[in-house]
Amino acid sequence: MANRHVQFISRTVLVRNGNVDEAARLLNRILGREGIFDQFRRTRYYEKPFQQRRRVNYEKCKAIYNEDMDRKIQFVMRKNRLEPFPGCI
């Protein structure tokens, strides 16, 4: 039981001036960014094995693509280039 609640330590939002709506939006943003809502939606219903394989493969491909694009963007954005705008004349 205590193992389930370990996730929610340090996810505390301060309510300022009684503005509960803003605090709830902030908490939802934090939980969404950390993937807790996705995990909740996945465990809400049974996921068939082929659906799980498809989802895991998609996540792997997406992670590889994002890593590659980040590397390309960092390459283009580097500061010590001889030509400031490569490919442009």
N, C-alpha and C positions, 0 to 999 in steps of 0.2 A: 504494500500500500504506500509506504513512504517513497518507494522508487518512482512512482507515478508523479508525485508532487515535487520531485527534484527539479523538473523542467521549469517550474513556475517560481523558483527562487530568483530574485533579482529582476523580476518583471513587475516593478512597482511604478505606478504613475501617480504623480502628485496632482490633486484636484485644487486648482487655484480659483479663488473667489466663487466657489460653488459651481463652477462651470464643468458639470459632469459630462456633457456631450463632447466637449473638446478632449477631455481626458480619455473617454471611451474611444474616440477616433484615434488618438495617439496609441492607446493600448492595442487596438486592432491593427494599426500599421506595424507596430513592433512584432506582434504575433504572426502577422502575414509575412513579414520579411524573414523571420526565422523559420518559416515553413511549418508552424504548428497547425495552422488551419488546413494546409494540404494533407498533413498526416492524419488529422481528425477526419477529413472527408474520405481519405482512403480506407481508414479502419471502420468507418460507419457501416459499410456494406461489404459483403464478401467480394473479393476480387478474384476472378477466375485465373488460373495459372497462365493462360495464353495472354490475358490482358496485362498481368503483372510483367511478363517477359517483354511485351510490346512497350509498356511504360518505361521499364528499366532501360531497354535499348534506346528508346527515344531520349531519355535523360542523358545517357552516355554520349549519344551523338550530339546533342545540344551542348553539352559541356565541352566536348572536343571542338566544336565549331566556335563557341564563345571564346575559348582559350586561344584559338588560332586568330580570330578577329582581333582580340585584345593585343596579341603579339604584333599583328600587322599595324594596328593603330599606333602602338608605342614606337614601332619602327619609323612610321611616317612623322610622328610628333617629336622625334628626338631633336635635341637642340644643336648638336655639333655637325650639321650637314654642310657640305660645300655648296650645294645648290639648295636655296631655301624652299623652292617649290618644285620638287621632282616631277618631271613629265610635262611641265609647262614651259613654253618658250617665250 
